Amino acid sequence: MDRIPAFGATEAANTSTSPLGKSPNSVGASVQSAASAAHKVTDRIADSAAAQVDRLSGTAHRAVNSAADAATSAAEWASAVPQQVQQVQTRLTESASASIRARPLQAVAGALAIGYLRGRIARW
């Protein structure tokens, strides 16, 4: 005849230990503990990464501001250059005009000599 275990004996055997020799409650507690530790580590890594991102973001903002300041200075300088060139051109023109008015024959003779020399050089 078959042996039939007593009522509840099968359930007691199934719930008393797991294949690893631990009760299901202690395995669940171990899993919960490991999950909690993993969450804590993940939170610490995320906080550290956020701090690094903030630091790098600040550095990038400072670099962009520095580049913008340099570009502004260069643009201001470049906008002043044509005005300075125009002033130099005006001074040279006035100086040449004054020199020609003071000695007109020498200016014409000099222009003829320079023209002759340029013509000779261009023929070579």
Secondary structure, 3 states (H helix, E strand, C coil): CCCCCCCCHHHHHHHHCCCCCCCHHHHHHHHHHHHHHHHHHHHHHHHHHHHHHHHHHHHHHHHHHHHHHHHHHHHHHHHHHHHHHHHHHHHHHHHHHHHHHHCHHHHHHHHHHHHHHHHHHHHC
